[in-house]
Amino acid sequence: MGAIAPSSRGLAELLASVVPSAGAPMVVELGSGTGAITNAIERRLPAGATHIAVDANPAMVAYLRQRCPGVDAVVGDAAELGALLEQRSITGVDAVVSGLPWALFTPTAQGNVLREIANALGPVGVFATFAYSVARPLPSAQRFRRRLQSNFNEVVRTKTVWANLPPAFGYLCRQPLQVSDR
């Protein structure tokens, strides 16, 4: 658990906005926690979509399985996303939505997880995550943005969601760089 409160509906909907609402998208959610973002993703998903929610906390996964039985909720480590997808014979993901507490990760761990995400996404896949506005000027927050830019050609900072506790903004990342490009 890395947040003082679950993500607000506004922040959850902002992050889930990258989820395709047509076709049969493959969506991965990292750090699903209590399911605030999960619910927003589920509201967007069309029939035939696949939604895998990964969390390191078994109690959170058990809670999510009860609350959202249509979601493939699994206990796992985001740094092993590639292996998790390989176990399910998944070769490309349309969207990755993250509620991970990036500020609690070491720089090395951040880099490892971001590489896994970039490698999991298809060429038109999108990654959405968030950061708290109050932390934006901190060196660790600036380092995280640089890590995003080293894994994606396009990194867009969204408007601030003031109703979130604490206020937060999203990063929408597109055009993942291939391993050879980094």
C-alpha positions as CSV (number, residue, x, y, z in Angstrom):
1,M,0.0,0.0,0.0
2,G,1.6,3.2,-1.1
3,A,-1.2,5.8,-0.9
4,I,-2.9,7.6,2.0
5,A,-6.3,7.2,0.3
6,P,-7.6,5.3,-2.7
7,S,-7.4,7.2,-6.0
8,S,-10.4,9.5,-6.6
9,R,-12.9,8.7,-9.2
10,G,-11.6,11.6,-11.3
11,L,-8.0,10.4,-11.2
12,A,-9.1,6.8,-11.9
13,E,-11.2,7.9,-14.9
14,L,-8.3,10.0,-16.2
15,L,-5.9,7.0,-16.1
16,A,-8.5,4.6,-17.5
17,S,-9.1,7.0,-20.5
18,V,-6.2,5.3,-22.3
19,V,-8.1,2.0,-22.3
20,P,-9.6,1.2,-25.7
21,S,-13.4,1.1,-25.6
22,A,-13.7,-0.9,-28.8
23,G,-12.4,-4.2,-30.1
24,A,-11.0,-6.8,-27.7
25,P,-8.2,-5.0,-25.9
26,M,-5.7,-6.6,-23.6
27,V,-5.3,-4.3,-20.5
28,V,-2.9,-4.7,-17.6
29,E,-3.3,-2.9,-14.4
30,L,-0.3,-2.7,-12.0
31,G,-0.8,-1.9,-8.3
32,S,-4.6,-2.5,-8.3
33,G,-4.9,-2.0,-4.5
34,T,-8.6,-1.7,-3.5
35,G,-9.8,-1.4,-7.0
36,A,-10.5,2.3,-7.5
37,I,-8.8,2.3,-10.9
38,T,-10.0,-1.2,-11.6
39,N,-13.6,0.0,-11.5
40,A,-12.9,2.8,-14.0
41,I,-11.1,0.4,-16.3
42,E,-14.0,-2.0,-16.2
43,R,-16.5,0.7,-17.0
44,R,-14.6,1.4,-20.2
45,L,-13.9,-2.1,-21.4
46,P,-16.0,-3.6,-24.2
47,A,-17.2,-7.2,-24.2
48,G,-14.4,-9.6,-25.2
49,A,-11.7,-7.5,-23.5
50,T,-9.1,-9.0,-21.1
51,H,-8.2,-7.1,-17.9
52,I,-5.3,-8.5,-15.8
53,A,-4.9,-6.7,-12.4
54,V,-1.5,-7.3,-10.7
55,D,-0.8,-6.5,-7.1
56,A,2.0,-7.7,-4.7
57,N,-0.3,-7.8,-1.7
58,P,-2.2,-11.1,-1.5
59,A,-4.9,-9.6,0.7
60,M,-5.6,-6.8,-1.9
61,V,-5.8,-9.4,-4.6
62,A,-8.3,-11.5,-2.6
63,Y,-10.4,-8.4,-2.0
64,L,-10.3,-7.5,-5.7
65,R,-11.3,-11.0,-6.7
66,Q,-14.4,-10.8,-4.5
67,R,-15.3,-7.3,-5.7
68,C,-14.5,-7.7,-9.4
69,P,-14.9,-11.4,-10.3
70,G,-14.5,-10.6,-14.1
71,V,-11.0,-9.3,-13.6
72,D,-8.0,-11.7,-13.7
73,A,-6.5,-10.5,-10.4
74,V,-3.1,-12.0,-9.7
75,V,-0.5,-11.7,-7.0
76,G,2.7,-10.7,-8.7
77,D,5.6,-8.3,-9.1
78,A,5.4,-5.6,-11.7
79,A,9.2,-6.2,-12.3
80,E,8.2,-9.6,-13.6
81,L,5.4,-8.5,-16.0
82,G,7.0,-10.1,-19.0
83,A,7.1,-13.5,-17.3
84,L,3.5,-13.1,-16.1
85,L,2.3,-12.4,-19.6
86,E,4.4,-15.2,-21.1
87,Q,2.7,-17.6,-18.7
88,R,-0.6,-16.5,-20.2
89,S,0.7,-16.6,-23.8
90,I,0.2,-12.9,-24.2
91,T,2.5,-11.2,-26.7
92,G,1.2,-7.7,-26.8
93,V,-0.7,-5.4,-24.5
94,D,-2.9,-2.5,-25.6
95,A,-2.8,-0.5,-22.3
96,V,-1.0,-0.6,-19.0
97,V,-2.5,1.4,-16.2
98,S,-0.5,1.8,-13.0
99,G,-1.4,2.7,-9.5
100,L,2.1,1.8,-8.3
101,P,3.7,4.0,-5.6
102,W,6.7,5.0,-7.7
103,A,8.1,7.3,-5.0
104,L,8.7,4.2,-2.8
105,F,10.8,2.4,-5.5
106,T,14.5,2.7,-5.8
107,P,15.7,4.3,-9.1
108,T,16.8,0.8,-10.2
109,A,13.4,-0.7,-9.4
110,Q,11.7,2.1,-11.3
111,G,13.8,1.5,-14.3
112,N,13.3,-2.3,-14.2
113,V,9.5,-1.9,-14.0
114,L,9.3,0.7,-16.7
115,R,11.4,-1.5,-19.1
116,E,9.0,-4.4,-18.4
117,I,6.0,-2.1,-19.2
118,A,7.6,-0.7,-22.4
119,N,8.5,-4.2,-23.6
120,A,4.9,-5.5,-22.9
121,L,3.2,-2.8,-24.9
122,G,2.5,-3.2,-28.6
123,P,3.7,-0.4,-30.9
124,V,0.5,1.6,-30.4
125,G,0.1,0.7,-26.7
126,V,-0.3,3.3,-24.1
127,F,1.0,3.5,-20.5
128,A,-0.8,5.6,-17.9
129,T,0.4,6.4,-14.4
130,F,0.2,9.2,-11.9
131,A,2.3,11.3,-9.5
132,Y,1.4,13.6,-6.7
133,S,1.5,17.3,-7.5
134,V,3.2,18.3,-4.3
135,A,6.2,16.1,-5.2
136,R,6.7,17.5,-8.7
137,P,9.6,19.8,-7.8
138,L,11.5,17.1,-5.9
139,P,14.6,15.6,-7.5
140,S,13.1,12.0,-7.3
141,A,10.0,13.1,-9.2
142,Q,12.1,14.8,-11.9
143,R,14.2,11.6,-12.1
144,F,11.1,9.5,-12.6
145,R,9.9,11.8,-15.4
146,R,13.3,11.3,-17.1
147,R,13.0,7.5,-16.7
148,L,9.6,7.7,-18.4
149,Q,11.2,9.7,-21.3
150,S,13.9,7.1,-21.6
151,N,11.3,4.4,-22.2
152,F,8.7,6.2,-24.3
153,N,9.0,8.6,-27.2
154,E,5.9,10.6,-26.0
155,V,5.3,11.5,-22.4
156,V,2.4,13.9,-21.7
157,R,1.6,15.3,-18.3
158,T,-2.1,15.8,-17.8
159,K,-4.0,18.4,-15.8
160,T,-4.0,18.1,-12.1
161,V,-6.9,16.3,-10.4
162,W,-7.5,18.6,-7.4
163,A,-10.2,16.4,-6.0
164,N,-7.7,13.6,-5.4
165,L,-6.1,13.3,-1.9
166,P,-3.4,14.5,-2.3
167,P,-3.9,16.3,-5.7
168,A,-2.3,14.3,-8.5
169,F,-1.7,14.4,-12.3
170,G,-1.3,11.7,-14.8
171,Y,1.5,10.7,-17.2
172,L,0.3,9.3,-20.5
173,C,3.1,7.6,-22.3
174,R,3.0,6.4,-25.9
175,Q,5.4,4.9,-28.5
176,P,7.4,2.6,-26.2
177,L,11.1,2.4,-27.1
178,Q,12.4,-1.0,-28.0
179,V,15.2,-2.4,-25.9
180,S,17.7,-1.7,-28.6
181,D,16.6,2.0,-28.7
182,R,17.4,2.6,-25.0
